Amino acid sequence: MQESPDTVVFGATGFMGRWLVLHLLEQERAVAAVVRGPAKADELRRWLRGHGADTGRLAVVIGDLTAGADLGLDPADDERLAEVRDVFNIAAVYRFGMRRDEARAANVEGAVHVVRWAAARPGLRRLVHVSGYRVGSALPARYPLPEADAERLYRDGGAYEGSKAEGDAAVRAVAARLDVPLTVVNPSSVVGDSTTGEAGQYIGLAELVHDLWRGRLPVLPGNARTFVPVVAVDHLARFMAAISEHDPEPGGLHWVLDEDTPELPDLVRLLARHLGVRPPRALVPVGAVRRLPRALTGADPETLTFLTDDRYDTASADAVADAAGLRHPPVEDVLRRWADRLVADGFGANPAVLPGAFRDVAGSRTYVAGEGTAPRFVLLHGLPLDGESWQGLLTALDGTPALVPDLPGLGRSSPAAATSAEWLAELLAPVRTRPVIVAHSAAAAPALRYAAAHPDRVAALVLVSPFFLQQAAPRVLRTPVLAAPLLKRIPAGRLAASLLGAAPPDGARRSIASAAAQLRRPGVARRTARLLQDVGRPAERANLHALLETAAVPVHIAAGDRDPLIGDPGRAAVTTVPGAGHYPQLTHPDAIAALLQRPDLHSPDPGSARVRPGF
């Protein structure tokens, strides 16, 4: 029989809520998570198990704090929660551009419903309510708020911030009226996990990082002292989980933020350096941005209220953290890991199968995913793709260690001054194994040149649709002045149809969506177009054919029967993939995975035969 919950979390499926549930379970607490439906319940359990949680002490109940005083709980579930000691309300609607009534339903009235429900728990030890660092105690504790004051609040701050400020005041007023032991937590901008960078929230400061990444942040609102503090989501969750034991008296208002957060211009410059993009050229006062049309600035007026010089008193939160043995992780590392994960997950649009990070390789800020020192495979993407084009293959390989970079100047990587072969040599310098290098299309060039220079470091080459043995791309794609604008503006759906000639499988659709997003970043489409021109030159094709003929490692070629070889593969083994075109790794990943898992592909002996017989 499952243990009766001693703790309940409202908003358990949200960004902060699920991390709180995770850390409460790590403390061996019996937790009830209130969610809005069965699908959310399944999603929460999957996430928790994926993060190593033992869900045996977790009860998931259906409820909705906007449903009224009973919180939408079934009477049996309400009875089941009668003896809870600690109540956490993390639930809120966090979105800009809402109507006032929409924001108030959850952030004001819903929060008050939770206070009243908690007051009816006879053994209640603490109600922890999450507010926000910009609105905590902005208003005196009162409920309801006079209409004239409410009108001014929502006019000045917008629906989201107005509702959070009104809700904060309401919770404190009703809790005092009902003698509820209340603690209010006012977190700053919550960023990703301090170890993995895992995000899950893509508005607010994450939108600014998105604009920086896409080259849409030519100027930065604010001044040199503008301060947008952050806190890692796992630190915040551990802090909240520690309150009942380490915050001796209720009534506290705790501002939880890392005071070492760089001021906003320095924070943005740090992330620009890390991501290999240009920082904003100038600062523009917030007042000036407010007066300009939104269509010109791209700035949501509600976000501008966060851009101030204000500092915050963290003394009470620091005392609780000290008592619990908690320390903020190094903030610059947190920001870099968070930015890595934002990019890896396409800012929420396209979560990566294998999240990566940025590192310096031959002068390029190179995006690299996977196993960096002991890979079995090195996967090099072709044009106009990025490393996400291997998603289907990685799934089919089922965890086989692989190193997956974006080539310099393409996808998510910045350009390098070195040649692509020199870049590859530096990328693979830390590798201790003799991997199989799998190169698609244009990536055959650096793969062949690296293997020629370092045959003792390569088990084999697998060339997937090697461009120099196939029909050249259409002339329009080999003319940069025409190809670059075409590549930059083409929608993901049309790009998929152009590359694959048919409706792509789900995995391929996600991969191409990632490629299309990168092509819209400054310079990527232009560099892709130039490389398409270069690989189409007869001299380059002849040079690569000569390298193929003299390769000192086994070479295997995979090509679709809809894009057959027209050049002589020499002594290389050739496998034809039925029904595939130029991108068999996208359309037929299982077939490519079957080739890569052949035992005769992996040579443990550097002196083994140069060429193996066909598959």
C-alpha positions as CSV (number, residue, x, y, z in Angstrom):
1,M,0.0,0.0,0.0
2,Q,1.4,3.4,-1.0
3,E,2.4,5.7,1.8
4,S,0.1,8.7,2.5
5,P,1.6,11.9,1.0
6,D,3.1,14.3,3.5
7,T,3.8,16.9,0.8
8,V,1.7,18.3,-2.1
9,V,3.0,20.2,-5.1
10,F,0.7,22.3,-7.3
11,G,2.2,23.1,-10.7
12,A,4.2,19.9,-10.6
13,T,4.5,19.5,-14.4
14,G,5.9,23.0,-14.9
15,F,9.6,23.9,-15.3
16,M,10.2,24.6,-11.6
17,G,7.6,22.2,-10.3
18,R,9.0,19.0,-11.8
19,W,12.5,19.8,-10.5
20,L,11.0,20.4,-7.0
21,V,9.2,17.1,-7.1
22,L,12.5,15.4,-8.2
23,H,14.4,16.8,-5.2
24,L,11.6,16.1,-2.7
25,L,11.6,12.4,-3.9
26,E,15.4,12.4,-3.4
27,Q,14.7,13.4,0.2
28,E,12.5,10.3,0.4
29,R,9.4,12.5,0.9
30,A,6.0,11.0,0.1
31,V,4.8,13.5,-2.6
32,A,1.5,14.2,-4.2
33,A,1.7,16.0,-7.5
34,V,-1.4,17.8,-8.7
35,V,-1.7,17.8,-12.5
36,R,-4.4,18.8,-14.9
37,G,-5.0,15.5,-16.7
38,P,-3.8,11.9,-17.3
39,A,-1.5,12.9,-20.2
40,K,0.3,15.4,-17.8
41,A,0.6,12.6,-15.2
42,D,2.2,10.3,-17.7
43,E,4.6,13.0,-18.9
44,L,5.7,13.8,-15.3
45,R,6.4,10.2,-14.5
46,R,8.4,9.7,-17.6
47,W,10.5,12.8,-16.9
48,L,11.1,11.8,-13.3
49,R,12.2,8.3,-14.2
50,G,14.4,9.7,-17.0
51,H,16.1,11.7,-14.3
52,G,16.7,8.7,-12.0
53,A,13.8,9.3,-9.6
54,D,12.2,6.4,-7.7
55,T,8.5,7.2,-8.2
56,G,7.3,4.6,-5.7
57,R,6.6,7.4,-3.2
58,L,4.8,9.6,-5.8
59,A,1.1,10.0,-6.0
60,V,-0.3,11.8,-8.9
61,V,-3.8,13.3,-8.6
62,I,-5.9,15.3,-11.0
63,G,-6.8,18.9,-10.1
64,D,-7.0,22.4,-11.3
65,L,-6.5,25.4,-9.0
66,T,-8.6,27.6,-11.4
67,A,-11.6,25.2,-10.9
68,G,-12.7,26.8,-7.6
69,A,-12.3,26.4,-3.9
70,D,-12.1,22.6,-4.2
71,L,-9.2,22.9,-6.7
72,G,-11.0,20.4,-9.0
73,L,-9.9,17.5,-6.7
74,D,-12.0,14.4,-6.5
75,P,-13.4,14.1,-2.9
76,A,-11.5,10.9,-2.5
77,D,-8.2,12.6,-3.5
78,D,-9.0,15.5,-1.2
79,E,-9.5,13.1,1.7
80,R,-6.3,11.4,0.7
81,L,-4.4,14.7,1.1
82,A,-6.0,15.7,4.4
83,E,-2.9,15.0,6.4
84,V,-0.3,16.7,4.2
85,R,2.1,18.9,6.2
86,D,3.8,20.9,3.4
87,V,2.1,22.5,0.5
88,F,4.0,24.0,-2.4
89,N,2.3,26.2,-5.0
90,I,4.5,26.6,-8.0
91,A,1.5,26.8,-10.4
92,A,1.3,29.9,-12.6
93,V,0.6,31.0,-16.1
94,Y,3.8,32.4,-17.4
95,R,3.2,34.1,-20.8
96,F,3.3,37.5,-22.2
97,G,0.4,39.1,-24.1
98,M,-2.3,37.5,-22.0
99,R,-5.7,39.2,-21.1
100,R,-6.0,40.4,-17.6
101,D,-8.8,37.9,-16.7
102,E,-6.8,35.0,-18.2
103,A,-3.8,35.9,-16.1
104,R,-5.8,36.5,-12.9
105,A,-7.6,33.1,-13.0
106,A,-4.4,31.2,-12.1
107,N,-2.0,33.8,-10.7
108,V,-4.5,35.5,-8.4
109,E,-7.7,33.6,-7.8
110,G,-6.1,30.2,-8.2
111,A,-3.3,31.1,-5.7
112,V,-5.9,32.3,-3.2
113,H,-7.8,29.0,-3.6
114,V,-4.6,27.1,-2.7
115,V,-4.2,29.2,0.5
116,R,-7.7,28.4,1.6
117,W,-7.3,24.8,0.8
118,A,-4.1,24.6,2.8
119,A,-5.7,26.3,5.7
120,A,-8.1,23.4,6.0
121,R,-5.2,20.9,6.5
122,P,-5.1,20.3,10.3
123,G,-1.4,19.3,10.3
124,L,-0.1,22.0,8.0
125,R,3.5,22.9,8.7
126,R,4.2,25.3,5.8
127,L,2.7,26.7,2.7
128,V,5.4,27.8,0.2
129,H,4.2,30.1,-2.5
130,V,6.4,31.0,-5.4
131,S,6.1,34.7,-6.5
132,G,8.9,36.6,-8.3
133,Y,11.8,38.8,-7.7
134,R,10.3,41.8,-9.5
135,V,6.9,41.6,-7.7
136,G,7.6,40.2,-4.2
137,S,6.1,42.7,-1.7
138,A,5.6,45.2,-4.5
139,L,2.1,45.8,-2.9
140,P,0.9,45.8,0.7
141,A,-0.8,42.6,1.7
142,R,-4.4,43.0,0.7
143,Y,-7.2,41.2,-1.1
144,P,-9.2,42.1,-3.0
145,L,-7.3,44.9,-4.6
146,P,-9.2,48.2,-5.2
147,E,-10.1,48.5,-8.9
148,A,-8.3,51.8,-9.3
149,D,-5.1,50.3,-8.0
150,A,-5.6,47.2,-10.1
151,E,-6.2,49.3,-13.2
152,R,-2.9,51.1,-12.7
153,L,-1.0,47.9,-11.9
154,Y,-2.0,46.1,-15.1
155,R,-1.5,49.2,-17.2
156,D,2.0,49.7,-16.0
157,G,3.2,46.1,-15.8
158,G,1.1,44.1,-18.2
159,A,-1.1,41.1,-17.5
160,Y,1.6,38.7,-16.4
161,E,3.5,40.9,-14.0
162,G,0.4,42.6,-12.8
163,S,-1.2,39.3,-11.9
164,K,1.9,38.1,-10.2
165,A,2.1,41.3,-8.1
166,E,-1.6,41.1,-7.3
167,G,-1.4,37.4,-6.5
168,D,1.6,38.0,-4.2
169,A,-0.3,40.6,-2.2
170,A,-3.5,38.4,-2.1
171,V,-1.7,35.3,-0.9
172,R,0.0,37.2,2.0
173,A,-3.3,38.9,3.0
174,V,-5.4,35.7,3.0
175,A,-2.7,33.6,4.7
176,A,-2.5,36.2,7.5
177,R,-6.3,36.3,7.8
178,L,-6.5,32.4,8.0
179,D,-3.3,32.0,10.2
180,V,-1.6,29.9,7.5
181,P,2.2,29.4,8.1
182,L,3.4,31.0,4.8
183,T,6.8,31.4,3.2
184,V,7.1,33.3,-0.1
185,V,9.9,32.5,-2.5
186,N,10.8,35.2,-5.0
187,P,13.1,33.6,-7.6
188,S,14.9,35.6,-10.3
189,S,15.1,34.5,-13.9
190,V,15.2,30.7,-13.7
191,V,17.7,29.1,-16.1
192,G,18.7,25.5,-16.8
193,D,20.1,22.7,-14.6
194,S,23.6,23.6,-13.3
195,T,25.1,20.3,-14.6
196,T,23.3,19.6,-17.9
197,G,21.9,23.0,-18.8
198,E,18.5,21.3,-19.3
199,A,15.9,24.0,-19.8
200,G,12.2,23.7,-20.4
201,Q,11.2,27.3,-20.3
202,Y,11.8,29.5,-23.4
203,I,10.5,32.9,-22.7
204,G,11.9,35.9,-20.9
205,L,15.7,35.8,-20.8
206,A,15.7,32.7,-23.1
207,E,14.1,34.8,-25.8
208,L,16.9,37.4,-25.6
209,V,19.4,34.5,-26.0
210,H,17.4,33.3,-29.0
211,D,17.5,36.7,-30.6
212,L,21.3,36.8,-30.0
213,W,21.7,33.4,-31.6
214,R,19.6,34.3,-34.6
215,G,21.5,37.6,-35.2
216,R,18.4,39.7,-34.2
217,L,19.9,41.6,-31.3
218,P,21.8,44.5,-33.0
219,V,21.3,46.7,-29.9
220,L,20.6,45.8,-26.3
221,P,17.9,47.6,-24.3
222,G,19.2,48.9,-20.9
223,N,22.4,50.4,-19.7
224,A,25.8,49.3,-18.3
225,R,24.2,48.7,-14.9
226,T,21.1,46.8,-16.0
227,F,20.8,43.7,-13.8
228,V,18.8,40.6,-14.7
229,P,19.9,38.0,-12.1
230,V,19.5,34.3,-12.7
231,V,19.3,31.2,-10.6
232,A,19.8,27.6,-11.7
233,V,16.6,25.5,-11.6
234,D,18.1,22.7,-9.6
235,H,19.5,25.1,-6.9
236,L,16.1,26.8,-6.7
237,A,14.4,23.4,-6.3
238,R,16.8,22.2,-3.6
239,F,16.3,25.6,-1.8
240,M,12.5,25.2,-1.8
241,A,12.7,21.5,-0.7
242,A,14.9,22.7,2.3
243,I,12.5,25.4,3.6
244,S,10.4,23.3,5.9
245,E,13.5,21.9,7.7
246,H,15.9,24.9,7.6
247,D,13.7,28.0,7.7
248,P,12.8,28.2,11.4
249,E,9.8,30.5,11.2
250,P,7.1,31.0,8.6
251,G,6.4,34.5,7.3
252,G,9.7,34.8,5.4
253,L,10.0,36.5,2.0
254,H,13.1,35.0,0.3
255,W,14.7,36.5,-2.8
256,V,16.6,33.6,-4.4
257,L,19.1,34.7,-7.0
258,D,22.8,34.6,-7.7
259,E,24.3,38.0,-6.9
260,D,27.3,37.1,-9.0
261,T,25.2,37.2,-12.2
262,P,27.0,39.5,-14.6
263,E,25.3,42.8,-15.4
264,L,23.2,42.3,-18.5
265,P,25.7,43.7,-21.1
266,D,28.4,41.5,-19.7
267,L,26.1,38.5,-19.5
268,V,25.2,38.9,-23.2
269,R,28.8,39.4,-24.2
270,L,29.7,36.2,-22.3
271,L,27.1,34.2,-24.2
272,A,28.0,35.7,-27.5
273,R,31.6,34.6,-27.1
274,H,30.5,31.2,-26.0
275,L,28.1,30.7,-28.9
276,G,30.5,32.2,-31.5
277,V,28.1,35.0,-32.5
278,R,28.3,38.8,-32.6
279,P,27.2,40.7,-29.5
280,P,25.0,43.7,-29.7
281,R,26.7,46.8,-31.0
282,A,25.2,49.3,-28.6
283,L,23.0,49.9,-25.6
284,V,19.7,51.7,-26.0
285,P,17.9,53.2,-22.9
286,V,14.7,51.3,-22.0
287,G,12.7,54.5,-22.2
288,A,13.7,55.0,-25.8
289,V,12.9,51.4,-26.7
290,R,9.4,51.9,-25.1
291,R,8.7,54.9,-27.4
292,L,9.7,53.0,-30.6
293,P,7.2,50.8,-32.5
294,R,7.3,47.2,-31.5
295,A,7.5,46.2,-35.1
296,L,10.9,48.1,-35.3
297,T,12.4,47.0,-31.9
298,G,11.0,43.4,-31.7
299,A,10.8,44.0,-27.9
300,D,7.7,42.9,-26.0
301,P,6.7,45.8,-23.8
302,E,6.0,43.4,-20.9
303,T,9.6,42.2,-20.9
304,L,11.0,45.7,-20.6
305,T,9.9,46.0,-17.0
306,F,12.6,43.5,-16.0
307,L,15.4,45.7,-17.4
308,T,16.3,47.8,-14.3
309,D,19.3,48.6,-12.2
310,D,17.6,47.3,-9.0
311,R,19.5,45.1,-6.6
312,Y,17.8,42.7,-4.1
313,D,18.2,41.7,-0.5
314,T,19.1,38.0,-0.4
315,A,20.1,37.8,3.2
316,S,17.2,35.7,4.4
317,A,17.5,33.3,1.5
318,D,21.2,33.0,2.0
319,A,20.6,32.1,5.7
320,V,18.3,29.3,4.7
321,A,20.7,28.1,2.0
322,D,23.7,28.1,4.5
323,A,21.7,26.1,7.0
324,A,20.9,23.6,4.3
325,G,24.5,23.4,3.0
326,L,23.5,24.9,-0.4
327,R,25.7,27.1,-2.6
328,H,25.0,28.6,-5.9
329,P,26.9,26.8,-8.7
330,P,29.4,29.0,-10.6
331,V,27.0,31.3,-12.5
332,E,29.1,31.6,-15.7
333,D,29.3,27.9,-16.1
334,V,25.5,27.7,-15.5
335,L,24.9,30.3,-18.2
336,R,27.1,28.5,-20.7
337,R,25.5,25.1,-20.1
338,W,22.1,26.6,-20.3
339,A,22.9,28.3,-23.6
340,D,24.3,25.0,-25.0
341,R,21.0,23.3,-24.1
342,L,18.9,26.1,-25.5
343,V,20.6,25.7,-28.9
344,A,20.6,21.9,-28.7
345,D,16.8,21.9,-28.2
346,G,16.2,24.5,-30.8
347,F,14.9,26.8,-28.1
348,G,12.1,24.3,-27.5
349,A,11.2,23.7,-31.1
350,N,13.3,20.6,-31.8
351,P,14.7,18.7,-28.8
352,A,18.0,17.0,-29.7
353,V,18.4,13.2,-29.5
354,L,22.0,13.8,-28.3
355,P,22.5,17.3,-26.7
356,G,25.8,18.9,-27.4
357,A,27.9,21.9,-26.4
358,F,30.2,24.5,-27.9
359,R,34.0,24.2,-27.8
360,D,37.0,25.8,-29.6
361,V,38.2,23.8,-32.5
362,A,40.8,25.3,-34.9
363,G,39.4,28.8,-34.2
364,S,35.8,27.8,-34.7
365,R,33.2,27.8,-31.9
366,T,32.2,24.3,-32.9
367,Y,29.0,22.6,-31.7
368,V,29.8,19.1,-30.7
369,A,27.5,16.3,-29.4
370,G,28.2,12.8,-28.1
371,E,31.3,11.0,-27.0
372,G,34.4,13.1,-27.4
373,T,37.2,10.7,-26.4
374,A,36.1,7.1,-27.1
375,P,33.5,7.1,-30.0
376,R,32.9,4.1,-32.2
377,F,31.7,6.4,-34.9
378,V,32.3,10.0,-36.0
379,L,29.3,11.3,-38.0
380,L,30.0,14.2,-40.4
381,H,26.9,15.8,-42.0
382,G,26.5,17.0,-45.5
383,L,24.8,20.0,-47.1
384,P,22.6,21.9,-46.3
385,L,22.2,20.0,-43.0
386,D,23.7,20.0,-39.5
387,G,24.5,17.3,-36.9
388,E,20.8,16.8,-36.2
389,S,20.6,15.0,-39.6
390,W,21.9,11.9,-37.8
391,Q,19.0,11.8,-35.3
392,G,17.3,8.8,-36.9
393,L,20.6,6.9,-37.2
394,L,21.6,7.6,-33.6
395,T,18.2,6.2,-32.5
396,A,18.8,3.1,-34.7
397,L,22.3,2.7,-33.2
398,D,20.7,2.5,-29.8
399,G,23.4,4.2,-27.7
400,T,26.5,3.2,-29.6
401,P,29.1,5.9,-28.7
402,A,29.3,8.5,-31.5
403,L,30.9,11.9,-31.9
404,V,28.6,14.3,-33.9
405,P,29.9,17.8,-34.7
406,D,28.5,20.6,-36.9
407,L,31.1,21.4,-39.6
408,P,32.9,24.8,-39.2
409,G,30.8,27.6,-40.5
410,L,27.8,25.4,-41.0
411,G,24.8,24.5,-38.8
412,R,25.5,25.8,-35.3
413,S,29.3,26.1,-35.7
414,S,31.1,29.4,-36.4
415,P,33.7,29.5,-39.2
416,A,37.3,28.4,-38.8
417,A,40.4,29.9,-40.3
418,A,41.9,26.4,-40.8
419,T,40.9,24.0,-43.6
420,S,38.1,21.5,-42.9
421,A,40.7,18.7,-42.7
422,E,42.8,20.6,-40.2
423,W,39.7,21.4,-38.2
424,L,38.8,17.6,-38.2
425,A,42.3,16.7,-37.1
426,E,42.0,19.1,-34.1
427,L,38.5,17.9,-33.3
428,L,39.7,14.2,-33.2
429,A,43.0,14.9,-31.4
430,P,41.5,13.9,-28.0
431,V,40.0,10.7,-29.4
432,R,41.7,7.5,-28.0
433,T,39.8,4.9,-30.2
434,R,40.1,4.2,-33.9
435,P,36.6,5.2,-35.0
436,V,34.7,4.6,-38.2
437,I,34.2,8.0,-39.9
438,V,30.8,8.3,-41.5
439,A,30.7,11.2,-43.9
440,H,27.7,12.3,-45.9
441,S,28.0,14.0,-49.3
442,A,30.3,17.1,-49.0
443,A,31.8,15.8,-45.8
444,A,33.5,13.1,-47.8
445,A,36.2,15.7,-48.6
446,P,37.5,16.3,-45.0
447,A,37.0,12.7,-44.2
448,L,39.1,11.4,-47.0
449,R,41.8,14.0,-46.4
450,Y,42.0,13.2,-42.7
451,A,42.2,9.5,-43.4
452,A,45.0,10.1,-45.9
453,A,47.0,12.0,-43.3
454,H,46.1,9.8,-40.3
455,P,45.4,6.3,-41.5
456,D,46.4,4.8,-38.2
457,R,43.7,6.7,-36.4
458,V,40.8,5.5,-38.6
459,A,39.2,2.1,-38.6
460,A,37.3,2.7,-41.8
461,L,35.5,5.3,-43.9
462,V,31.8,5.0,-44.7
463,L,30.9,7.6,-47.4
464,V,27.2,8.1,-47.6
465,S,26.2,9.5,-51.0
466,P,29.7,10.9,-51.8
467,F,29.1,13.9,-54.0
468,F,32.2,13.5,-56.2
469,L,30.9,10.1,-57.5
470,Q,27.3,11.4,-58.2
471,Q,25.5,13.8,-60.4
472,A,26.5,17.4,-59.6
473,A,23.9,19.6,-57.8
474,P,21.8,21.8,-60.1
475,R,23.6,24.9,-61.4
476,V,21.4,27.2,-59.4
477,L,22.7,25.6,-56.2
478,R,26.3,26.0,-57.4
479,T,25.8,29.7,-57.9
480,P,26.2,31.4,-54.5
481,V,24.5,34.6,-55.5
482,L,21.4,32.6,-56.3
483,A,21.6,29.8,-53.8
484,A,22.3,31.8,-50.7
485,P,19.0,33.7,-50.7
486,L,17.1,30.6,-51.7
487,L,18.6,28.6,-48.8
488,K,18.0,31.3,-46.3
489,R,14.3,31.8,-47.0
490,I,13.1,28.3,-47.9
491,P,10.6,27.0,-45.3
492,A,11.4,23.7,-43.7
493,G,8.6,21.9,-45.5
494,R,9.8,23.0,-48.9
495,L,13.4,22.2,-48.0
496,A,12.3,18.7,-47.0
497,A,10.4,18.2,-50.3
498,S,13.4,19.5,-52.3
499,L,15.9,17.3,-50.5
500,L,13.8,14.1,-50.2
501,G,11.3,14.4,-53.0
502,A,8.5,13.2,-50.8
503,A,6.9,13.7,-47.4
504,P,9.7,12.9,-45.0
505,P,9.4,10.5,-42.0
506,D,8.9,12.2,-38.6
507,G,12.6,11.9,-37.6
508,A,13.7,13.4,-40.9
509,R,11.2,16.2,-40.6
510,R,12.7,17.2,-37.3
511,S,16.3,17.0,-38.7
512,I,15.4,19.2,-41.7
513,A,13.6,21.7,-39.4
514,S,16.8,22.1,-37.5
515,A,18.8,22.6,-40.7
516,A,16.3,25.2,-42.0
517,A,16.5,27.1,-38.7
518,Q,20.3,27.3,-38.9
519,L,20.3,28.4,-42.5
520,R,18.4,31.6,-41.4
521,R,21.2,32.6,-39.1
522,P,23.7,35.2,-40.4
523,G,26.2,33.8,-42.8
524,V,25.2,30.2,-42.7
525,A,23.3,30.1,-46.0
526,R,26.0,32.1,-47.7
527,R,28.7,29.7,-46.5
528,T,26.6,26.7,-47.5
529,A,26.2,28.1,-51.0
530,R,29.9,28.7,-51.4
531,L,30.7,25.2,-50.3
532,L,28.1,23.8,-52.8
533,Q,30.0,25.8,-55.5
534,D,33.4,24.5,-54.3
535,V,32.4,20.8,-54.2
536,G,31.0,21.1,-57.7
537,R,34.3,22.1,-59.2
538,P,35.8,19.3,-61.5
539,A,39.3,19.7,-59.9
540,E,37.9,19.0,-56.5
541,R,36.0,16.0,-57.7
542,A,39.1,14.6,-59.4
543,N,41.3,15.2,-56.3
544,L,38.8,13.3,-54.1
545,H,38.6,10.4,-56.6
546,A,42.4,10.1,-56.4
547,L,42.3,10.0,-52.6
548,L,39.7,7.3,-52.8
549,E,41.9,5.2,-55.1
550,T,44.9,5.5,-52.7
551,A,43.0,5.2,-49.4
552,A,45.0,3.4,-46.8
553,V,41.9,2.4,-44.8
554,P,38.9,0.4,-45.7
555,V,36.3,2.5,-47.6
556,H,32.6,1.6,-47.9
557,I,30.1,3.6,-49.9
558,A,26.3,3.7,-49.3
559,A,24.1,5.3,-52.0
560,G,20.4,5.3,-52.7
561,D,19.2,3.7,-55.9
562,R,17.4,7.0,-56.7
563,D,20.8,8.9,-56.7
564,P,23.2,6.3,-58.1
565,L,26.9,6.5,-58.4
566,I,28.1,7.7,-61.8
567,G,31.8,7.7,-60.9
568,D,34.1,4.7,-60.5
569,P,34.2,3.6,-56.8
570,G,37.4,1.7,-57.5
571,R,38.1,-0.9,-54.8
572,A,35.6,0.5,-52.3
573,A,32.7,-1.7,-51.2
574,V,29.4,-0.4,-52.4
575,T,25.9,-0.9,-50.9
576,T,22.8,0.4,-52.6
577,V,19.9,1.4,-50.4
578,P,16.6,0.6,-52.2
579,G,14.2,3.5,-52.4
580,A,16.6,6.1,-51.1
581,G,17.9,9.3,-52.8
582,H,20.8,11.5,-51.7
583,Y,19.9,11.4,-48.0
584,P,19.5,7.7,-47.0
585,Q,20.5,8.5,-43.4
586,L,17.3,10.6,-43.2
587,T,14.9,8.3,-45.1
588,H,16.4,4.9,-44.3
589,P,18.4,5.2,-41.1
590,D,17.9,1.5,-40.2
591,A,19.6,0.5,-43.4
592,I,22.6,2.7,-42.7
593,A,22.7,1.5,-39.1
594,A,22.8,-2.1,-40.3
595,L,25.8,-1.3,-42.4
596,L,27.6,0.4,-39.6
597,Q,27.1,-2.5,-37.2
598,R,28.7,-5.0,-39.5
599,P,31.6,-6.6,-37.6
600,D,34.0,-6.5,-40.6
601,L,33.7,-2.7,-40.6
602,H,35.6,-2.3,-37.3
603,S,39.3,-3.2,-37.7
604,P,41.2,-3.4,-34.4
605,D,44.5,-3.8,-36.3
606,P,46.0,-0.7,-37.9
607,G,47.8,-2.9,-40.4
608,S,44.7,-4.7,-41.5
609,A,43.7,-5.0,-45.2
610,R,43.1,-1.7,-47.0
611,V,39.8,-2.7,-48.6
612,R,37.2,-5.2,-47.6
613,P,34.9,-7.1,-49.9
614,G,31.4,-5.7,-50.5
615,F,28.8,-6.0,-47.8
